[in-house]
Amino acid sequence: HTRFFGSMYSSSVTIGDWETFVAQELVAFVDSHYRTLPQAASRGLAGHSMGGYGTIRVGMRNPDVFSSIYGLSPCCMAPQTNPAQLAERAKGADAIRSDDDLAQASFGMKALFASAAAWSPNPANPPFYLDLPGPDNPEVAALWSANAPLALAPQSIPNLRKLEAIAFDAGKDDRGIAQTVVELDELLQSYGIEHFAEIYDGNHVNHIDARIEQFALPFFSKNLRFE
């Protein structure tokens, strides 16, 4: 949790190094405080929505830390190829002038600020120290695209091959996300990387409990090493 209601599990001068926190600091804390098998073969990573994005991002960059990953309805996977469309999302953002304003904003506006804090930070731009998409900031779309898993994956094929198991899914009515799940499925197929992908009847949230219980937990039970 950050002042922007999310970190995108990324690293920037505005929000801090959340990717290292998840991949190294949190792992070290858990291993030092609990009975674990301190090895990648016994570690899995999973999350929903922004957490699904973080799972794909952190997992494919740290195969020596986590061996199995499951992204549930992972958001934000596609590069931003349409700066004008991205700028349209930012309409009304100039009315957000304080943390209180942001706290009262819509979910979409909070997600916009969280993305900007993670991927287009600007320490010279108070009060939020980030650059939002818009006509005056055409480079923001490129910065966001550089953090999209569908753009990162082709550069991470050796790491993806190191993972023992990869899975991701989305509801067919989860607009945008379902399509990017299909695209990631096709990309991994093109490289011959084994994985599980599924588009199921549902939306972004209505079957998540069942997906965790019936798919994600059995996935880790099957693929993680417990001795």
FIMI-68231 format. One record per residue: residue number from 0; z, y, x of N, C-alpha, C in turn. Coordinates in Angstrom, 3 decimals, always signed. Layout:
BEGIN
 tinu      n.z      n.y      n.x     ca.z     ca.y     ca.x      c.z      c.y      c.x
  NUM        Z        Y        X        Z        Y        X        Z        Y        X
...
***
This chain:
BEGIN
 tinu      n.z      n.y      n.x     ca.z     ca.y     ca.x      c.z      c.y      c.x
    0   +0.000   -1.192   +0.849   +0.000   +0.000   +0.000   +0.000   +1.246   +0.887
    1   -0.866   +2.181   +0.589   -0.937   +3.444   +1.309   -0.893   +4.588   +0.295
    2   -0.913   +5.797   +0.774   -0.930   +6.943   -0.144   -2.206   +6.963   -0.970
    3   -3.209   +6.166   -0.540   -4.482   +6.081   -1.254   -4.573   +4.832   -2.129
    4   -3.452   +4.137   -2.286   -3.377   +2.953   -3.145   -4.240   +1.805   -2.626
    5   -4.396   +1.737   -1.323   -5.127   +0.637   -0.718   -5.603   +1.004   +0.665
    6   -5.717   -0.004   +1.519   -6.109   +0.223   +2.909   -7.490   -0.309   +3.231
    7   -8.092   -1.069   +2.306   -9.326   -1.804   +2.555   -9.173   -2.761   +3.742
    8   -7.953   -3.027   +4.147   -7.673   -3.934   +5.267   -8.520   -3.566   +6.485
    9   -8.673   -2.259   +6.674   -9.495   -1.714   +7.749   -8.624   -0.863   +8.661
   10   -9.247   -0.211   +9.610   -8.508   +0.583  +10.591   -9.130   +1.965  +10.711
   11   -8.306   +2.993  +10.619   -8.796   +4.349  +10.832   -7.633   +5.236  +11.241
   12   -7.952   +6.395  +11.784   -6.895   +7.314  +12.201   -6.144   +7.874  +10.999
   13   -6.741   +7.818   +9.832   -6.105   +8.363   +8.637   -5.093   +7.405   +8.032
   14   -5.385   +6.119   +8.025   -4.483   +5.156   +7.374   -3.745   +4.253   +8.344
   15   -4.201   +4.177   +9.597   -3.588   +3.261  +10.543   -4.414   +1.995  +10.717
   16   -3.900   +1.089  +11.522   -4.651   -0.109  +11.912   -4.226   -1.295  +11.058
   17   -4.699   -1.355   +9.839   -4.313   -2.424   +8.922   -4.968   -3.754   +9.270
   18   -6.131   -3.722   +9.864   -6.782   -4.979  +10.235   -5.971   -5.710  +11.302
   19   -5.510   -4.978  +12.303   -4.660   -5.583  +13.325   -3.328   -6.015  +12.731
   20   -2.804   -5.241  +11.792   -1.547   -5.623  +11.142   -1.668   -6.996  +10.486
   21   -2.752   -7.218   +9.746   -2.930   -8.496   +9.048   -3.221   -9.620  +10.026
   22   -4.131   -9.372  +10.962   -4.613  -10.448  +11.830   -3.660  -10.791  +12.968
   23   -2.812   -9.842  +13.376   -1.952  -10.095  +14.527   -0.466   -9.880  +14.216
   24   -0.109   -8.682  +13.778   +1.307   -8.350  +13.628   +1.970   -9.167  +12.517
   25   +1.330   -9.282  +11.370   +1.906  -10.055  +10.271   +1.989  -11.534  +10.625
   26   +0.948  -12.037  +11.264   +0.945  -13.444  +11.683   +2.084  -13.708  +12.659
   27   +2.249  -12.817  +13.628   +3.321  -12.989  +14.614   +4.692  -12.941  +13.946
   28   +4.868  -12.044  +12.976   +6.145  -11.947  +12.266   +6.441  -13.230  +11.501
   29   +5.463  -13.733  +10.775   +5.670  -14.958   +9.990   +5.980  -16.134  +10.911
   30   +5.221  -16.247  +11.994   +5.451  -17.363  +12.919   +6.826  -17.291  +13.576
   31   +7.338  -16.081  +13.785   +8.625  -15.929  +14.468   +9.824  -16.003  +13.520
   32   +9.583  -15.916  +12.210  +10.689  -15.900  +11.254  +10.730  -17.110  +10.323
   33   +9.678  -17.913  +10.325   +9.626  -19.045   +9.406   +9.150  -20.295  +10.131
   34   +9.384  -21.435   +9.495   +8.904  -22.695  +10.057   +7.405  -22.805   +9.794
   35   +6.626  -22.577  +10.807   +5.171  -22.639  +10.664   +4.590  -23.557  +11.725
   36   +3.336  -23.871  +11.536   +2.540  -24.481  +12.599   +1.699  -23.347  +13.169
   37   +2.085  -22.779  +14.301   +1.460  -21.554  +14.797   +0.086  -21.800  +15.414
   38   -0.859  -22.125  +14.562   -2.219  -22.409  +15.020   -3.197  -22.037  +13.909
   39   -4.411  -21.674  +14.313   -5.412  -21.266  +13.327   -5.690  -22.359  +12.314
   40   -5.672  -23.614  +12.761   -5.981  -24.732  +11.868   -5.016  -24.829  +10.699
   41   -3.846  -24.208  +10.830   -2.838  -24.263   +9.773   -2.680  -22.931   +9.043
   42   -3.587  -22.002   +9.288   -3.511  -20.691   +8.630   -4.740  -20.457   +7.754
   43   -4.481  -19.945   +6.557   -5.557  -19.545   +5.663   -5.374  -18.109   +5.228
   44   -6.440  -17.527   +4.727   -6.413  -16.137   +4.276   -7.134  -16.068   +2.936
   45   -6.516  -15.399   +1.969   -7.119  -15.277   +0.641   -6.731  -13.951   +0.023
   46   -7.545  -13.478   -0.902   -7.234  -12.256   -1.618   -8.213  -12.036   -2.743
   47   -7.845  -11.121   -3.647   -8.668  -10.811   -4.812   -9.111   -9.356   -4.766
   48  -10.355   -9.093   -5.114  -10.912   -7.753   -5.201  -10.900   -7.079   -3.824
   49  -10.106   -6.002   -3.640   -9.989   -5.424   -2.306   -9.459   -6.464   -1.326
   50   -8.545   -7.306   -1.802   -8.034   -8.381   -0.957   -9.096   -9.410   -0.631
   51  -10.039   -9.619   -1.562  -11.158  -10.503   -1.277  -12.056   -9.924   -0.202
   52  -12.290   -8.607   -0.293  -13.025   -7.917   +0.772  -12.315   -8.091   +2.108
   53  -11.005   -7.840   +2.111  -10.244   -7.980   +3.347  -10.283   -9.381   +3.893
   54  -10.266  -10.376   +3.000  -10.341  -11.768   +3.436  -11.634  -12.038   +4.185
   55  -12.753  -11.595   +3.615  -14.048  -11.817   +4.267  -14.116  -11.033   +5.571
   56  -13.710   -9.776   +5.536  -13.786   -8.924   +6.727  -12.907   -9.445   +7.862
   57  -11.622   -9.618   +7.567  -10.676  -10.034   +8.602  -10.943  -11.468   +9.023
   58  -11.262  -12.318   +8.059  -11.486  -13.725   +8.379  -12.647  -13.952   +9.315
   59  -13.766  -13.276   +9.064  -14.929  -13.543   +9.905  -14.839  -12.836  +11.256
   60  -13.861  -11.977  +11.430  -13.665  -11.341  +12.731  -12.526  -11.967  +13.525
   61  -11.805  -12.903  +12.887  -10.645  -13.509  +13.553  -10.576  -15.015  +13.315
   62  -11.623  -15.750  +13.664  -11.606  -17.200  +13.432  -10.629  -17.943  +14.328
   63  -10.140  -17.288  +15.364   -9.137  -17.921  +16.221   -7.720  -17.728  +15.673
   64   -7.610  -16.970  +14.582   -6.315  -16.756  +13.931   -6.242  -17.524  +12.611
   65   -7.313  -17.445  +11.823   -7.385  -18.131  +10.532   -8.544  -19.117  +10.556
   66   -8.329  -20.301  +10.001   -9.393  -21.308  +10.000  -10.106  -21.421   +8.665
   67   -9.440  -21.011   +7.580  -10.007  -21.169   +6.244   -9.803  -19.883   +5.453
   68  -10.838  -19.461   +4.727  -10.746  -18.214   +3.970  -11.305  -18.410   +2.566
   69  -10.675  -17.728   +1.599  -11.132  -17.792   +0.207  -11.078  -16.386   -0.383
   70  -12.242  -15.819   -0.680  -12.326  -14.499   -1.287  -12.568  -14.603   -2.781
   71  -11.642  -14.105   -3.572  -11.773  -14.110   -5.028  -12.296  -12.753   -5.490
   72  -13.462  -12.759   -6.104  -14.073  -11.518   -6.599  -14.044  -10.421   -5.539
   73  -14.555  -10.702   -4.339  -14.465   -9.713   -3.257  -15.314   -8.476   -3.547
   74  -14.697   -7.331   -3.448  -15.410   -6.084   -3.728  -16.093   -5.554   -2.467
   75  -16.923   -4.532   -2.672  -17.369   -3.659   -1.572  -18.145   -4.399   -0.487
   76  -18.893   -5.436   -0.835  -19.569   -6.227   +0.188  -20.949   -5.707   +0.558
   77  -21.567   -4.914   -0.309  -22.946   -4.496   -0.064  -23.014   -3.146   +0.645
   78  -23.971   -2.979   +1.553  -24.177   -1.671   +2.185  -24.546   -0.617   +1.146
   79  -24.186   +0.623   +1.430  -24.495   +1.723   +0.526  -25.887   +2.248   +0.849
   80  -26.886   +1.703   +0.184  -28.276   +2.068   +0.491  -28.753   +3.272   -0.303
   81  -27.932   +3.767   -1.206  -28.324   +4.890   -2.057  -27.265   +5.988   -1.976
   82  -27.409   +6.918   -1.015  -26.405   +7.985   -0.867  -26.211   +8.805   -2.135
   83  -27.294   +9.007   -2.901  -27.175   +9.797   -4.125  -26.295   +9.085   -5.148
   84  -26.443   +7.772   -5.229  -25.614   +6.998   -6.154  -24.150   +7.054   -5.746
   85  -23.915   +6.988   -4.441  -22.545   +7.078   -3.941  -21.965   +8.456   -4.225
   86  -22.786   +9.495   -4.042  -22.330  +10.858   -4.324  -21.994  +11.029   -5.803
   87  -22.724  +10.331   -6.662  -22.452  +10.400   -8.101  -21.048   +9.887   -8.412
   88  -20.636   +8.853   -7.690  -19.292   +8.305   -7.885  -18.211   +9.324   -7.538
   89  -18.546  +10.250   -6.654  -17.551  +11.212   -6.165  -17.442  +12.458   -7.037
   90  -18.238  +12.530   -8.099  -18.148  +13.701   -8.965  -16.743  +13.812   -9.550
   91  -16.190  +14.987   -9.472  -14.835  +15.214   -9.958  -13.779  +15.073   -8.884
   92  -14.187  +14.598   -7.702  -13.205  +14.384   -6.634  -12.631  +15.694   -6.115
   93  -13.385  +16.790   -6.276  -12.875  +18.071   -5.780  -11.668  +18.554   -6.578
   94  -11.416  +17.942   -7.724  -10.234  +18.307   -8.512   -8.973  +17.620   -8.003
   95   -9.145  +16.654   -7.110   -8.006  +15.942   -6.530   -7.548  +16.719   -5.303
   96   -6.414  +17.404   -5.412   -5.955  +18.278   -4.337   -4.599  +17.883   -3.762
   97   -3.953  +16.890   -4.360   -2.621  +16.499   -3.901   -2.399  +15.021   -4.184
   98   -1.331  +14.484   -3.606   -0.982  +13.089   -3.874   -0.672  +12.875   -5.354
   99   -0.075  +13.867   -5.993   +0.220  +13.747   -7.422   -1.070  +13.670   -8.236
  100   -2.057  +14.477   -7.853   -3.355  +14.413   -8.537   -3.968  +13.027   -8.380
  101   -3.894  +12.501   -7.181   -4.482  +11.192   -6.922   -3.758  +10.106   -7.703
  102   -2.444  +10.228   -7.810   -1.664   +9.232   -8.550   -2.063   +9.189  -10.019
  103   -2.528  +10.321  -10.556   -2.929  +10.387  -11.961   -4.411  +10.098  -12.165
  104   -5.136   +9.889  -11.085   -6.585   +9.701  -11.176   -6.931   +8.308  -11.687
  105   -8.192   +8.121  -12.026   -8.672   +6.828  -12.506   -8.673   +5.806  -11.375
  106   -8.755   +4.536  -11.760   -8.832   +3.474  -10.761  -10.024   +3.689   -9.834
  107  -11.170   +4.052  -10.413  -12.363   +4.256   -9.601  -12.208   +5.382   -8.601
  108  -11.526   +6.460   -9.006  -11.319   +7.584   -8.096  -10.363   +7.195   -6.977
  109   -9.318   +6.443   -7.311   -8.405   +5.967   -6.271   -9.144   +5.077   -5.279
  110  -10.014   +4.211   -5.779  -10.790   +3.330   -4.904  -11.711   +4.135   -4.001
  111  -12.267   +5.220   -4.537  -13.137   +6.080   -3.739  -12.363   +6.696   -2.577
  112  -11.171   +7.219   -2.845  -10.362   +7.833   -1.794   -9.887   +6.789   -0.788
  113   -9.521   +5.599   -1.272   -9.096   +4.538   -0.355  -10.229   +4.145   +0.579
  114  -11.439   +4.063   +0.039  -12.597   +3.713   +0.862  -12.876   +4.797   +1.892
  115  -12.789   +6.048   +1.464  -13.043   +7.153   +2.386  -11.993   +7.218   +3.486
  116  -10.736   +6.989   +3.129   -9.674   +7.011   +4.140   -9.881   +5.926   +5.180
  117  -10.414   +4.790   +4.750  -10.625   +3.670   +5.664  -11.891   +3.813   +6.491
  118  -12.976   +4.269   +5.874  -14.292   +4.173   +6.518  -14.904   +5.513   +6.915
  119  -14.440   +6.595   +6.332  -14.948   +7.913   +6.753  -13.776   +8.875   +6.951
  120  -12.855   +8.510   +7.857  -11.705   +9.377   +8.126  -12.143  +10.647   +8.845
  121  -11.386  +11.705   +8.640  -11.666  +12.958   +9.336  -10.348  +13.694   +9.555
  122   -9.753  +13.579  +10.745   -8.449  +14.205  +10.997   -8.483  +15.723  +10.952
  123   -9.691  +16.299  +10.874   -9.797  +17.755  +10.805  -10.042  +18.243   +9.379
  124   -9.848  +17.375   +8.402  -10.156  +17.746   +7.020   -8.958  +17.499   +6.097
  125   -7.939  +18.385   +6.144   -6.797  +18.232   +5.243   -7.216  +18.540   +3.797
  126   -6.403  +18.134   +2.798   -5.081  +17.506   +2.938   -5.113  +15.978   +3.031
  127   -6.291  +15.371   +2.799   -6.342  +13.903   +2.797   -6.913  +13.320   +4.091
  128   -7.512  +14.181   +4.917   -8.013  +13.763   +6.228   -9.067  +12.657   +6.102
  129  -10.077  +12.965   +5.299  -11.186  +12.042   +5.076  -12.392  +12.838   +4.599
  130  -13.551  +12.216   +4.681  -14.777  +12.806   +4.153  -15.257  +11.976   +2.972
  131  -15.474  +12.639   +1.858  -15.978  +11.976   +0.668  -17.498  +12.026   +0.641
  132  -18.128  +11.078   -0.045  -19.586  +11.130   -0.151  -20.027  +12.334   -0.969
  133  -21.189  +12.848   -0.638  -21.724  +13.990   -1.357  -22.890  +14.590   -0.607
  134  -23.571  +15.567   -1.199  -24.742  +16.178   -0.559  -24.446  +16.771   +0.809
  135  -23.204  +17.223   +1.017  -22.846  +17.829   +2.299  -22.448  +16.796   +3.349
  136  -22.303  +15.545   +2.937  -21.875  +14.484   +3.858  -22.775  +13.253   +3.747
  137  -24.052  +13.373   +4.050  -24.950  +12.218   +3.898  -24.605  +11.069   +4.828
  138  -23.889  +11.360   +5.919  -23.550  +10.304   +6.875  -22.464   +9.372   +6.348
  139  -21.762   +9.775   +5.295  -20.694   +8.929   +4.756  -21.240   +7.590   +4.278
  140  -22.401   +7.592   +3.655  -22.994   +6.337   +3.180  -23.239   +5.384   +4.336
  141  -23.686   +5.930   +5.475  -23.922   +5.077   +6.648  -22.612   +4.517   +7.191
  142  -21.578   +5.342   +7.203  -20.272   +4.877   +7.688  -19.720   +3.770   +6.795
  143  -19.855   +3.937   +5.501  -19.378   +2.905   +4.581  -20.205   +1.626   +4.723
  144  -21.516   +1.790   +4.878  -22.391   +0.619   +5.028  -22.032   -0.189   +6.261
  145  -21.605   +0.492   +7.310  -21.244   -0.202   +8.553  -20.032   -1.101   +8.373
  146  -19.297   -0.935   +7.282  -18.113   -1.750   +7.013  -18.335   -2.777   +5.910
  147  -19.561   -2.914   +5.447  -19.873   -3.859   +4.378  -20.050   -5.264   +4.948
  148  -19.362   -6.266   +4.407  -19.496   -7.632   +4.930  -20.927   -8.144   +4.979
  149  -21.765   -7.755   +4.027  -23.150   -8.213   +4.060  -23.918   -7.596   +5.226
  150  -23.435   -6.463   +5.739  -24.022   -5.878   +6.943  -23.379   -6.443   +8.196
  151  -22.082   -6.754   +8.119  -21.355   -7.281   +9.275  -21.670   -8.748   +9.542
  152  -21.942   -9.508   +8.488  -22.081  -10.961   +8.629  -23.159  -11.392   +9.621
  153  -24.362  -10.801   +9.605  -25.370  -11.250  +10.567  -24.953  -11.059  +12.028
  154  -24.030  -10.115  +12.275  -23.530   -9.907  +13.634  -22.345  -10.816  +13.946
  155  -21.883  -11.542  +12.930  -20.672  -12.353  +13.079  -20.936  -13.838  +12.879
  156  -22.183  -14.258  +13.003  -22.535  -15.658  +12.758  -21.761  -16.615  +13.662
  157  -21.632  -16.348  +14.969  -20.837  -17.265  +15.799  -19.402  -17.420  +15.294
  158  -18.791  -16.323  +14.862  -17.433  -16.399  +14.325  -17.391  -17.165  +13.009
  159  -18.365  -16.927  +12.147  -18.406  -17.634  +10.872  -18.562  -19.133  +11.085
  160  -19.307  -19.507  +12.107  -19.475  -20.936  +12.401  -18.169  -21.565  +12.893
  161  -17.282  -20.760  +13.459  -16.010  -21.290  +13.959  -15.030  -21.613  +12.828
  162  -15.195  -20.969  +11.690  -14.273  -21.199  +10.579  -14.428  -22.623  +10.053
  163  -13.307  -23.251   +9.750  -13.334  -24.617   +9.228  -13.829  -24.654   +7.784
  164  -13.488  -23.649   +7.001  -13.862  -23.656   +5.590  -13.968  -22.222   +5.075
  165  -15.005  -21.973   +4.276  -15.264  -20.657   +3.699  -15.518  -20.842   +2.207
  166  -14.896  -20.014   +1.387  -15.137  -20.066   -0.055  -15.021  -18.664   -0.646
  167  -15.780  -18.419   -1.691  -15.700  -17.157   -2.414  -16.306  -17.360   -3.793
  168  -15.883  -16.541   -4.753  -16.375  -16.694   -6.113  -16.283  -15.370   -6.851
  169  -16.849  -15.337   -8.049  -16.763  -14.156   -8.909  -17.166  -14.548  -10.318
  170  -16.664  -13.811  -11.301  -17.085  -14.002  -12.680  -18.469  -13.414  -12.897
  171  -19.263  -14.051  -13.726  -20.646  -13.599  -13.923  -20.711  -12.224  -14.584
  172  -19.645  -11.839  -15.279  -19.618  -10.526  -15.918  -18.967   -9.459  -15.042
  173  -18.695   -9.797  -13.796  -18.105   -8.847  -12.849  -19.239   -8.053  -12.225
  174  -19.600   -6.972  -12.875  -20.795   -6.217  -12.521  -20.801   -5.830  -11.044
  175  -21.902   -6.096  -10.385  -22.052   -5.744   -8.974  -21.468   -6.784   -8.050
  176  -20.241   -7.182   -8.267  -19.583   -8.128   -7.371  -20.241   -9.495   -7.447
  177  -20.577   -9.944   -8.658  -21.225  -11.252   -8.791  -22.527  -11.291   -7.994
  178  -23.289  -10.211   -8.026  -24.554  -10.179   -7.296  -24.329  -10.251   -5.793
  179  -23.319   -9.582   -5.288  -23.082   -9.633   -3.845  -22.537  -10.989   -3.413
  180  -21.831  -11.684   -4.303  -21.404  -13.054   -4.002  -22.624  -13.953   -3.854
  181  -23.607  -13.772   -4.739  -24.857  -14.536   -4.629  -25.556  -14.210   -3.313
  182  -25.582  -12.944   -2.931  -26.248  -12.539   -1.691  -25.551  -13.125   -0.469
  183  -24.217  -13.138   -0.470  -23.503  -13.735   +0.660  -23.738  -15.237   +0.705
  184  -23.761  -15.864   -0.454  -24.073  -17.291   -0.541  -25.435  -17.569   +0.090
  185  -26.434  -16.793   -0.271  -27.786  -16.995   +0.253  -27.851  -16.717   +1.750
  186  -27.122  -15.701   +2.202  -27.122  -15.384   +3.629  -26.542  -16.536   +4.442
  187  -25.394  -17.059   +4.013  -24.781  -18.165   +4.748  -25.659  -19.409   +4.693
  188  -26.304  -19.643   +3.563  -27.230  -20.771   +3.479  -28.359  -20.621   +4.485
  189  -28.859  -19.406   +4.645  -29.985  -19.191   +5.559  -29.617  -19.489   +7.003
  190  -28.327  -19.402   +7.335  -27.864  -19.722   +8.683  -27.295  -21.135   +8.779
  191  -27.365  -21.882   +7.692  -26.868  -23.248   +7.710  -25.364  -23.355   +7.849
  192  -24.638  -22.357   +7.344  -23.175  -22.354   +7.434  -22.595  -22.939   +6.148
  193  -21.846  -24.009   +6.275  -21.261  -24.655   +5.100  -20.227  -23.742   +4.443
  194  -20.240  -23.751   +3.127  -19.303  -22.919   +2.379  -19.330  -23.340   +0.917
  195  -18.360  -22.821   +0.155  -18.328  -23.009   -1.295  -18.464  -21.646   -1.943
  196  -19.399  -21.514   -2.879  -19.567  -20.274   -3.630  -19.805  -20.621   -5.091
  197  -19.236  -19.821   -5.984  -19.413  -20.108   -7.407  -19.389  -18.828   -8.227
  198  -20.312  -18.759   -9.174  -20.285  -17.743  -10.213  -19.843  -18.443  -11.494
  199  -18.734  -18.017  -12.061  -18.165  -18.691  -13.221  -18.149  -17.751  -14.432
  200  -17.937  -18.299  -15.613  -17.833  -17.485  -16.821  -16.551  -16.663  -16.761
  201  -16.694  -15.348  -16.740  -15.518  -14.500  -16.670  -15.871  -13.129  -16.138
  202  -14.843  -12.283  -16.020  -15.036  -10.951  -15.459  -14.202  -10.805  -14.193
  203  -13.767   -9.594  -13.899  -13.090   -9.353  -12.626  -11.661   -9.890  -12.599
  204  -11.037  -10.022  -13.749   -9.608  -10.364  -13.746   -9.187  -11.486  -14.694
  205  -10.015  -11.830  -15.679   -9.468  -12.635  -16.776   -9.209  -14.099  -16.438
  206   -9.736  -14.601  -15.317   -9.476  -15.999  -14.967   -8.859  -16.155  -13.573
  207   -8.312  -15.076  -13.024   -7.838  -15.126  -11.636   -6.692  -16.114  -11.467
  208   -5.755  -16.136  -12.389   -4.644  -17.088  -12.261   -5.164  -18.521  -12.176
  209   -6.109  -18.850  -13.044   -6.665  -20.208  -13.044   -7.470  -20.475  -11.783
  210   -8.193  -19.474  -11.304   -8.987  -19.673  -10.077   -8.069  -19.943   -8.886
  211   -6.947  -19.249   -8.825   -6.001  -19.489   -7.732   -5.418  -20.889   -7.837
  212   -4.960  -21.242   -9.033   -4.295  -22.532   -9.215   -5.257  -23.705   -9.071
  213   -6.445  -23.585   -9.645   -7.353  -24.723   -9.722   -8.369  -24.791   -8.587
  214   -8.554  -23.683   -7.876   -9.568  -23.673   -6.822   -9.006  -23.251   -5.464
  215   -8.379  -22.073   -5.388   -7.938  -21.573   -4.082   -6.855  -22.455   -3.466
  216   -5.817  -22.779   -4.221   -4.741  -23.596   -3.653   -5.221  -24.997   -3.268
  217   -5.993  -25.702   -4.107   -6.534  -26.994   -3.673   -7.458  -26.873   -2.458
  218   -8.186  -25.758   -2.368   -9.057  -25.515   -1.211   -8.241  -25.506   +0.076
  219   -7.125  -24.782   +0.072   -6.294  -24.740   +1.274   -5.575  -26.063   +1.506
  220   -5.167  -26.714   +0.442   -4.527  -28.023   +0.588   -5.463  -29.013   +1.262
  221   -6.739  -28.899   +0.965   -7.734  -29.807   +1.537   -8.076  -29.454   +2.974
  222   -8.135  -28.165   +3.291   -8.723  -27.748   +4.566   -7.737  -27.348   +5.654
  223   -6.499  -27.023   +5.299   -5.529  -26.652   +6.327   -4.854  -27.888   +6.904
  224   -4.408  -27.756   +8.128   -3.699  -28.843   +8.798   -2.195  -28.644   +8.602
  225   -1.513  -29.689   +8.152   -0.093  -29.590   +7.828   +0.796  -30.415   +8.760
  226   +0.235  -30.858   +9.855   +1.052  -31.586  +10.840   +0.461  -31.398  +12.224
***
